[in-house]
Amino acid sequence: MSNKLTIIGAGPAGMTAALFAARGGAQVTLIDGNPMVGRKLLVTGAGRANLTNREVNASRYTCADLAWLERVFARFGFVELTAFLESIGVLTYCTHDGWCYPLSESAQTVVDAFAAALNEAGVRLLLDHKVTSIRNNASGFEIGFKTQRPHTCGNLLVAAGGSAYPTLGSRGQLFPILQSLGHTVIPPRPALAPLTCDMTPWQALQGVRLDANVRLYEGSQLLAETTGNLIFTAWGLNGPAVMDLSHHVSARPGDDLRLELNPLFASEDALRALLREKRGSPTPLAVLLGAVLPPKVPPLVLKMAGFAPDMLCNQLSDKALPYLFALLTALPFTVTGTRGFEFCQVSAGGVPVNEVDALNMRSLKVPNLLLAGETLDVVGPCGGYNLHFAFATGAIAGSGE
Ligand SMILES: Cc1cc2nc3c(=O)[nH]c(=O)nc-3n(C[C@H](O)[C@H](O)[C@H](O)COP(=O)(O)OP(=O)(O)OC[C@H]3O[C@@H](n4cnc5c(N)ncnc54)[C@H](O)[C@@H]3O)c2cc1C
């Protein structure tokens, strides 16, 4: 890469690229429509920033070419990212299941560290600059803004995010422009979004949180399966377990989709053993189920199964037992959709990875154009995977090979 780089998007991908390029000696201009850098990063992980995951690897992602993604992570995996974060003053730790956070437990300190590092590296910031056009000509690119004078550059990295959570700055505005430059754009759709469901039978569980295995079906066909935490709301289900399924839902608007929740995925054997022990006793069945389920769940499930709310263990017939377990391990929900771009964490769709070189993030369609982050058609599950992808592709783009 020549020694000048202009970047559109001061999110995790753009800021990381800027730092790698500037540290490599390039003169870097970083443009963003927001008045500050890292606006979305600030709200990630509910303000704690789940930055990456110890288990990061291509197989966890939805991507049309996993070999492409493997090349990215071989170059910039967990070790490389945590070392880079440390180099800008962000120390990290992992939870027992591998989710990685700043030691400060604060996304604000991460954004502050990036801002300080960009300043220290001499990156020129053009904030409050909303890009409305990109034209390419023989000498490079001319970037047009809503209000300011155009900016010209030879090398351009577009790291402008996707269409998720538009109030934070990324609205997919640059997708039509990338298309006009020669790229394919797969229409963006919500991913990592809460799911809307017919909650009529489940209203009593509003606010209840539990861990479950969740299976998504289209008719009788199993589309996908996850295990994790979820919360019941008035309009549907929220939390990582269902958000990780949402890109399948947004890909099939109006289809016959349903979920089966198994909250006994880890405790069914223990519950069966307890039930064997108490089978002849006058222990209320709801109390027994309460050994493995939140207190609001047993009364509702007993009602749905057609059992009396005060039914005792010694009243449970041999015929009723399999029926009860069949219901408890496959609580049924009719899915009506996702909560849309306004409430999703990332968008699926964007530029397909086969139009970008995994070695350096250079466009294979437009000379001197690079692409990184959520602008590309890659979606990871909850757990730090999406920030990792943004940081990794930004680092590779900024390394200038
Ligand atoms: C509420 C929420 C919580 C999340 N939590 C996590 C989490 O804990 N862990 C995780 O891994 N992921 C999380 N994510 C996802 C993560 O934030 C994204 O994957 C990541 O921000 C993508 O980085 P990016 O740099 O590609 O894009 P962005 O962060 O979207 O940055 C793109 C930048 O480009 C700028 N831009 C866009 N268009 C223009 C334009 N026309 N002109 C000028 N500038 C423009 C935007 O203002 C923005 O600053 C969360 C997302 C949300 C919404």
The ligand as an SDF file (V2000), in Angstrom:
LIG
                    3D

 53 58  0  0  0  0  0  0  0  0999 V2000
  -26.3960   -3.0080   21.1640 C   0  0  0  0  0  0  0  0  0  0  0  0
  -25.2390   -3.7710   20.5470 C   0  0  0  0  0  0  0  0  0  0  0  0
  -24.4430   -4.5630   21.3550 C   0  0  0  0  0  0  0  0  0  0  0  0
  -23.3970   -5.3010   20.7810 C   0  0  0  0  0  0  0  0  0  0  0  0
  -22.5890   -6.0390   21.6030 N   0  0  0  0  0  0  0  0  0  0  0  0
  -21.5710   -6.7540   21.0730 C   0  0  0  0  0  0  0  0  0  0  0  0
  -20.6590   -7.4510   21.9090 C   0  0  0  0  0  0  0  0  0  0  0  0
  -20.7060   -7.3500   23.1450 O   0  0  0  0  0  0  0  0  0  0  0  0
  -19.6990   -8.2000   21.3010 N   0  0  0  0  0  0  0  0  0  0  0  0
  -19.5670   -8.2870   19.9390 C   0  0  0  0  0  0  0  0  0  0  0  0
  -18.6930   -9.0160   19.4420 O   0  0  0  0  0  0  0  0  0  0  0  0
  -20.3650   -7.5660   19.1210 N   0  0  0  0  0  0  0  0  0  0  0  0
  -21.3400   -6.7980   19.6560 C   0  0  0  0  0  0  0  0  0  0  0  0
  -22.1260   -6.0270   18.8270 N   0  0  0  0  0  0  0  0  0  0  0  0
  -21.8040   -6.0050   17.3810 C   0  0  0  0  0  0  0  0  0  0  0  0
  -20.6260   -5.0470   17.1120 C   0  0  0  0  0  0  0  0  0  0  0  0
  -20.9090   -3.7830   17.6720 O   0  0  0  0  0  0  0  0  0  0  0  0
  -20.3670   -4.9300   15.6110 C   0  0  0  0  0  0  0  0  0  0  0  0
  -20.0490   -6.2110   15.1270 O   0  0  0  0  0  0  0  0  0  0  0  0
  -19.1960   -3.9750   15.3370 C   0  0  0  0  0  0  0  0  0  0  0  0
  -19.4390   -2.6950   15.8620 O   0  0  0  0  0  0  0  0  0  0  0  0
  -18.9190   -3.8690   13.8420 C   0  0  0  0  0  0  0  0  0  0  0  0
  -17.8140   -3.0160   13.6900 O   0  0  0  0  0  0  0  0  0  0  0  0
  -17.5770   -2.1860   12.3490 P   0  0  0  0  0  0  0  0  0  0  0  0
  -16.3810   -1.3540   12.5940 O   0  0  0  0  0  0  0  0  0  0  0  0
  -17.5900   -3.1030   11.1900 O   0  0  0  0  0  0  0  0  0  0  0  0
  -18.8830   -1.2950   12.2060 O   0  0  0  0  0  0  0  0  0  0  0  0
  -19.5030   -0.1460   13.1500 P   0  0  0  0  0  0  0  0  0  0  0  0
  -19.1450   -0.3530   14.5570 O   0  0  0  0  0  0  0  0  0  0  0  0
  -20.9260   -0.0750   12.7910 O   0  0  0  0  0  0  0  0  0  0  0  0
  -18.7480    1.1670   12.6520 O   0  0  0  0  0  0  0  0  0  0  0  0
  -18.9840    1.7170   11.3910 C   0  0  0  0  0  0  0  0  0  0  0  0
  -18.8120    3.2150   11.4650 C   0  0  0  0  0  0  0  0  0  0  0  0
  -19.0180    3.7340   10.1580 O   0  0  0  0  0  0  0  0  0  0  0  0
  -19.6910    4.9610   10.2650 C   0  0  0  0  0  0  0  0  0  0  0  0
  -20.4370    5.2300    9.0400 N   0  0  0  0  0  0  0  0  0  0  0  0
  -21.3840    4.4540    8.4710 C   0  0  0  0  0  0  0  0  0  0  0  0
  -21.8670    5.0340    7.3710 N   0  0  0  0  0  0  0  0  0  0  0  0
  -21.2110    6.2160    7.2480 C   0  0  0  0  0  0  0  0  0  0  0  0
  -21.2870    7.2770    6.3070 C   0  0  0  0  0  0  0  0  0  0  0  0
  -22.1430    7.2620    5.2900 N   0  0  0  0  0  0  0  0  0  0  0  0
  -20.4670    8.3440    6.4900 N   0  0  0  0  0  0  0  0  0  0  0  0
  -19.5980    8.3860    7.5290 C   0  0  0  0  0  0  0  0  0  0  0  0
  -19.5000    7.4150    8.4430 N   0  0  0  0  0  0  0  0  0  0  0  0
  -20.2920    6.3400    8.2990 C   0  0  0  0  0  0  0  0  0  0  0  0
  -20.6330    4.7760   11.4540 C   0  0  0  0  0  0  0  0  0  0  0  0
  -20.9930    6.0280   12.0320 O   0  0  0  0  0  0  0  0  0  0  0  0
  -19.8080    3.8920   12.3840 C   0  0  0  0  0  0  0  0  0  0  0  0
  -19.1480    4.6450   13.3530 O   0  0  0  0  0  0  0  0  0  0  0  0
  -23.1550   -5.2530   19.3780 C   0  0  0  0  0  0  0  0  0  0  0  0
  -23.9540   -4.4290   18.5860 C   0  0  0  0  0  0  0  0  0  0  0  0
  -24.9730   -3.6860   19.1590 C   0  0  0  0  0  0  0  0  0  0  0  0
  -25.8140   -2.7970   18.2790 C   0  0  0  0  0  0  0  0  0  0  0  0
  1  2  1  0
  2  3  1  0
  2 52  2  0
  3  4  2  0
  4  5  1  0
  4 50  1  0
  5  6  2  0
  6  7  1  0
  6 13  1  0
  7  8  2  0
  7  9  1  0
  9 10  1  0
 10 11  2  0
 10 12  1  0
 12 13  2  0
 13 14  1  0
 14 15  1  0
 14 50  1  0
 15 16  1  0
 16 17  1  0
 16 18  1  0
 18 19  1  0
 18 20  1  0
 20 21  1  0
 20 22  1  0
 22 23  1  0
 23 24  1  0
 24 25  2  0
 24 26  1  0
 24 27  1  0
 27 28  1  0
 28 29  2  0
 28 30  1  0
 28 31  1  0
 31 32  1  0
 32 33  1  0
 33 34  1  0
 33 48  1  0
 34 35  1  0
 35 36  1  0
 35 46  1  0
 36 37  1  0
 36 45  1  0
 37 38  2  0
 38 39  1  0
 39 40  1  0
 39 45  2  0
 40 41  1  0
 40 42  2  0
 42 43  1  0
 43 44  2  0
 44 45  1  0
 46 47  1  0
 46 48  1  0
 48 49  1  0
 50 51  2  0
 51 52  1  0
 52 53  1  0
M  END
$$$$
